[in-house]
Amino acid sequence: MPYLFTSESVSEGHPDKIADQISDALIDHFLAFDPKSKVACETLVTTGQVVLAGEVKSDTYLDVQQIARNVINRIGYTKGEYMFDGNSCGVLSAIHEQSPDINQGVDRDNPEEQGAGDQGMMFGYATRETDNYMPLALDLSHKILKELAAMRRENDAIQYLRPDSKAQVTIEYSDDNVPQRIDTIVISTQHDDFADEPTMLAKIKKDMIELLIPRVVAQLKPENQKLFTDKITYHINPTGKFVIGGPHGDTGLTGRKIIVDTYGGKGAHGGGAFSGKDPSKVDRSAAYATRHIAKNAVAAGVADEMLVQVSYAIGVAKPMGIYVNTYGTAKVGLSDGEIAQKISEIFDMRPYAIENRLNLRNPIYEETAAYGHMGVSRKS
């Protein structure tokens, strides 16, 4: 029987994503000036206020307040009427030095024996549904919001947009897991105030369906363009007025959008956030590595769909084990257990090896902190 599957995304102006981007901007700056930096930093944003907290071991000094302001201004919070803007908000830093108890479990005289920065399990996933091997519903949700942000910055066809927004896509699948049609699209976008609320709601809905969606569809390959029919149910700003948004509408915290950051509910998630963590933290680096493995295995024809899990003990370099699930789509005459064994033989999953293989000591992280960590060519 056909079934429905839904994924959501949130924009760069969503409060939690603002926090993620500030945390990752700090990571980038620490790594740019001291590639050996160990950093775990969290950000809180609320009305007129940013709080930075975390642990750092680095030989560089940063103006963390100015870095936070630059991120906020880049996103588009530049007006006092938003009740949160980069030039006037308060920025409090409570960042301190990393615990030596943690550091002694990670650093080693031989860098190759660098221990994992934490215990836990990490997952990578890939599917043939899209050209970037990401789940289709999530990929479409990301594309809707990226295009909406582009239109906001153009300030041409649509001039009332503010930075905070969310999108959600529901797709109908056949029994053999093939997308058949898009059932529902939900878009909630922050906007300037209108004198006439009914007219405002009608105009926003018309602009989203007639201006935004065609720009998204134009980016897709033909088989996915066909999923956009005249039978889609649209919910555009379904609660009505959305003038108060961003950190004035909701407090934002680093690491609260881990499903948006990964696979939109497909596959699995180990529970650890990515943003604000340097690559010695396997929550981040091993999740990137397992995605890299799954994506390349699917691209090479090993399976149509693949989930890869790896697990670690804090301070121990070698992972506890690797697990693979191809959901019955394997094409190479091997069981999932045999594929996992091959992966463990081919890929060195020690944290130091992952850092080197994927060049993770470079300042590449701020761009990962909105619209998904996976599925972009330079990341995975």
C-alpha positions in Angstrom: 0.0 0.0 0.0 1.4 3.5 -0.8 2.6 5.5 2.1 3.6 9.1 3.0 6.9 10.3 4.3 7.7 13.9 5.5 10.8 15.9 6.2 11.3 19.5 7.2 14.0 22.1 7.0 14.6 25.5 8.7 16.2 28.6 7.3 19.5 30.3 8.2 17.4 32.9 10.1 15.7 30.3 12.3 16.9 30.9 15.9 18.5 27.5 16.4 20.3 27.9 13.0 21.6 31.3 14.0 23.1 29.6 17.1 24.6 26.8 15.0 26.1 29.3 12.5 27.7 31.4 15.3 29.2 28.3 16.9 30.6 27.0 13.6 32.0 30.5 12.7 33.9 30.3 16.0 35.2 26.8 15.0 36.4 28.2 11.6 38.2 31.1 13.1 40.0 28.9 15.7 41.0 26.4 13.1 42.1 29.1 10.6 44.7 30.5 13.1 45.5 27.3 15.0 44.5 24.1 13.2 45.2 22.1 16.3 42.5 23.9 18.3 40.2 21.8 20.4 36.8 23.5 20.6 33.3 22.7 22.0 31.2 25.9 22.0 27.5 26.5 22.4 25.4 29.6 21.5 22.1 30.9 22.9 20.2 33.6 21.1 17.2 35.5 22.4 15.7 39.0 22.3 18.6 41.4 21.9 21.1 38.9 23.4 23.7 36.3 22.4 25.4 34.1 25.0 28.5 32.1 24.1 29.7 29.2 26.3 32.1 26.3 25.9 35.6 24.9 26.2 38.6 25.7 24.1 42.2 24.6 23.9 44.0 26.9 21.4 47.0 29.1 20.9 45.0 31.8 19.2 42.9 34.7 20.6 39.6 35.7 18.9 37.2 38.6 19.1 34.3 36.2 19.6 31.8 39.0 20.0 32.6 40.5 16.6 32.5 37.1 14.9 29.0 36.6 16.3 27.9 40.0 15.1 29.2 39.4 11.6 27.2 36.1 11.4 24.0 37.8 12.5 24.4 40.6 10.0 25.2 38.2 7.2 22.0 36.3 7.9 20.0 39.5 7.6 19.2 40.6 11.1 20.2 44.2 10.6 17.1 46.1 11.7 16.1 47.2 15.2 12.4 46.4 14.4 13.4 42.7 14.4 14.3 43.1 18.1 17.5 41.3 17.4 20.2 42.7 15.1 23.9 42.2 14.8 25.0 45.8 15.5 23.1 46.4 18.7 22.5 43.0 20.4 24.5 42.2 23.5 27.1 39.4 23.2 28.2 37.7 26.4 31.2 35.2 26.3 31.6 32.5 28.9 34.1 30.4 26.9 36.8 28.9 29.1 39.7 26.4 28.8 39.1 22.7 27.9 39.1 20.2 30.8 42.6 18.5 31.0 40.7 15.3 32.0 39.1 15.3 28.5 42.2 16.4 26.7 44.4 13.6 28.1 42.0 11.1 26.6 42.3 12.6 23.2 45.8 13.8 22.6 48.6 11.3 22.1 52.3 11.4 21.5 51.6 9.5 18.3 48.9 11.5 16.5 47.6 8.4 14.7 46.5 7.0 18.1 44.4 10.1 18.9 41.5 9.0 21.0 37.9 9.6 20.2 36.6 12.9 21.8 33.6 11.1 23.2 31.7 7.8 23.3 28.7 7.1 21.2 27.4 5.9 17.8 27.2 7.9 14.5 25.3 7.1 11.4 25.7 7.9 7.7 23.0 7.4 5.1 22.6 7.6 1.3 19.9 6.9 -1.3 19.6 7.0 -5.0 16.5 9.3 -4.8 18.5 12.4 -5.7 21.7 13.3 -7.6 23.4 14.2 -4.2 22.2 10.9 -2.7 20.1 12.6 -0.1 16.4 11.8 0.8 14.1 13.6 -1.6 11.7 15.2 0.9 14.6 16.7 2.9 16.4 17.9 -0.2 13.3 19.6 -1.5 12.8 21.3 1.9 16.3 22.6 1.8 15.9 23.9 -1.7 12.7 25.7 -0.9 14.3 27.6 1.9 17.6 28.3 0.1 15.6 29.8 -2.8 13.4 31.7 -0.4 16.6 33.2 1.1 17.9 34.1 -2.3 14.6 35.9 -3.1 14.8 37.8 0.2 18.3 39.0 -0.7 17.3 40.0 -4.2 14.4 42.1 -2.7 12.9 42.3 -6.1 9.9 40.1 -6.8 9.1 39.7 -3.1 10.0 42.6 -0.8 8.4 41.8 2.5 10.4 38.7 3.6 12.3 38.5 6.9 15.0 35.9 7.7 13.1 33.3 9.8 11.3 30.5 7.9 10.5 26.8 7.8 9.5 24.3 5.1 8.1 20.8 5.1 7.5 18.4 2.3 5.4 15.2 2.3 5.9 12.7 -0.5 3.8 9.7 -1.5 5.8 6.5 -2.1 4.8 3.3 -3.8 5.1 -0.1 -2.2 8.6 -0.5 -3.7 9.7 2.8 -2.2 9.6 4.9 -5.3 8.4 8.5 -5.0 5.0 8.9 -6.8 4.0 12.5 -6.1 4.3 15.4 -3.6 1.3 15.3 -1.4 1.8 18.4 0.8 4.1 21.4 1.1 4.2 23.6 4.2 6.0 26.9 4.2 6.0 29.4 7.1 7.9 32.6 6.4 8.5 35.6 8.6 7.3 38.9 6.9 7.0 42.6 7.4 3.7 43.8 8.9 0.8 44.4 6.6 -2.1 46.8 7.3 -4.6 44.3 5.9 -4.1 40.8 7.2 -6.4 38.8 4.8 -4.8 40.5 1.9 -1.3 39.8 3.3 -2.1 36.1 3.7 -3.5 35.8 0.2 -0.5 37.6 -1.3 2.1 35.5 0.6 0.4 32.3 -0.5 0.2 33.4 -4.1 3.9 34.4 -4.1 5.1 31.2 -2.6 3.1 29.0 -5.1 3.6 31.1 -8.2 7.0 32.6 -7.7 9.0 30.5 -5.3 8.0 26.9 -6.2 8.7 27.3 -10.0 12.2 28.5 -9.2 12.7 25.3 -7.1 11.2 23.0 -9.7 13.5 24.5 -12.3 16.5 23.1 -10.4 15.3 19.5 -10.4 15.9 16.7 -12.8 12.8 15.8 -15.0 11.7 12.8 -13.0 11.4 14.9 -9.9 9.8 17.8 -11.6 7.0 15.5 -12.5 6.2 15.1 -8.8 5.0 18.7 -8.7 1.3 18.4 -9.8 -1.7 20.6 -9.4 -3.0 18.3 -6.7 -0.4 19.4 -4.1 -1.9 20.7 -0.8 -0.2 23.9 0.2 -0.2 25.2 3.8 1.4 28.7 3.6 1.8 30.5 7.0 -1.0 28.3 8.3 -1.1 30.1 11.7 -1.7 33.4 9.9 0.5 36.4 10.8 4.2 35.8 11.2 5.8 39.2 11.9 7.5 38.3 15.2 10.1 35.7 14.5 13.8 35.0 14.9 15.3 35.1 18.4 12.6 37.6 19.5 10.0 35.0 18.7 11.8 31.9 20.0 15.1 31.3 21.9 17.7 29.5 19.8 20.3 27.0 20.9 23.1 25.2 19.2 22.4 21.6 18.3 18.6 21.5 18.3 18.1 20.7 14.7 20.0 17.5 14.3 17.4 15.8 12.0 17.4 18.8 9.7 21.2 18.7 9.7 21.3 15.1 8.6 18.6 13.0 6.7 15.2 14.4 7.7 14.2 11.3 9.6 15.5 8.7 7.0 18.2 6.3 8.1 19.1 6.9 11.7 20.8 9.4 14.1 23.1 8.8 17.0 21.9 11.8 18.9 25.0 14.0 18.8 24.9 17.5 17.3 27.6 18.7 14.9 27.9 22.5 15.2 30.3 24.0 17.6 32.6 20.9 17.7 36.0 20.6 16.2 36.7 17.4 14.3 38.3 15.5 17.2 34.7 15.2 18.4 33.5 12.0 16.6 29.9 13.2 16.9 30.9 15.3 13.9 33.8 13.7 12.1 32.6 10.1 12.3 29.1 11.2 11.1 30.8 12.9 8.1 32.9 9.8 7.5 30.0 7.3 7.6 28.1 9.6 5.2 31.1 9.6 2.9 31.2 5.8 2.9 27.5 5.4 2.4 27.3 7.9 -0.4 30.3 6.5 -2.3 29.0 2.9 -1.9 25.6 3.8 -3.3 27.2 5.8 -6.1 29.4 2.8 -7.0 26.4 0.5 -7.2 26.9 -1.5 -4.0 23.2 -0.8 -3.1 20.4 1.6 -3.8 20.2 2.6 -0.2 22.7 2.3 2.7 23.0 3.1 6.4 26.4 2.9 8.0 26.9 3.0 11.8 30.2 3.3 13.7 30.7 3.5 17.5 33.5 4.7 19.8 34.7 4.7 23.4 36.0 8.1 24.6 39.8 8.2 24.5 40.1 5.0 22.3 41.2 5.4 18.7 39.8 2.2 17.2 36.0 2.1 16.8 34.0 -0.5 18.6 32.5 -1.7 15.3 30.8 -1.0 12.0 27.3 -1.9 11.0 25.7 -1.7 7.6 22.0 -1.9 6.5 21.2 -1.9 2.8 17.4 -2.4 3.4 17.5 -5.4 1.0 18.9 -3.3 -1.9 22.4 -4.7 -2.1 23.6 -5.4 -5.7 27.0 -7.1 -5.1 26.2 -10.6 -3.8 27.3 -9.9 -0.3 25.4 -9.8 2.9 25.2 -6.6 4.9 27.6 -8.1 7.4 30.1 -8.9 4.7 29.8 -5.4 3.3 30.5 -4.0 6.8 33.6 -6.2 7.0 34.8 -4.9 3.6 34.3 -1.3 4.8 36.2 -1.9 8.0 39.1 -3.2 5.8 39.1 -0.3 3.4 38.4 2.7 5.6 40.6 3.6 8.6 38.0 5.0 11.0 40.3 6.2 13.7 39.6 9.9 14.5 43.0 11.1 13.2 42.7 9.2 10.0 39.2 10.6 9.4 40.5 14.1 10.0 43.2 13.6 7.4 41.1 11.8 4.8 38.4 14.4 4.8 40.6 17.4 5.4 38.6 18.3 8.5 41.1 20.7 10.1 40.3 23.3 7.5 37.9 26.2 8.3 34.9 24.7 6.4 32.2 24.6 9.0 30.1 27.8 9.0 28.7 26.8 5.6 27.5 23.5 7.0 25.5 25.1 9.7 22.4 25.9 7.6 20.5 23.8 5.0 22.1 20.5 6.0 25.5 19.2 6.7 25.2 16.5 4.1 24.6 16.5 0.4 26.8 19.5 -0.6 29.7 18.5 -2.8 32.6 19.9 -0.7 31.2 18.3 2.5 29.6 15.0 1.5 
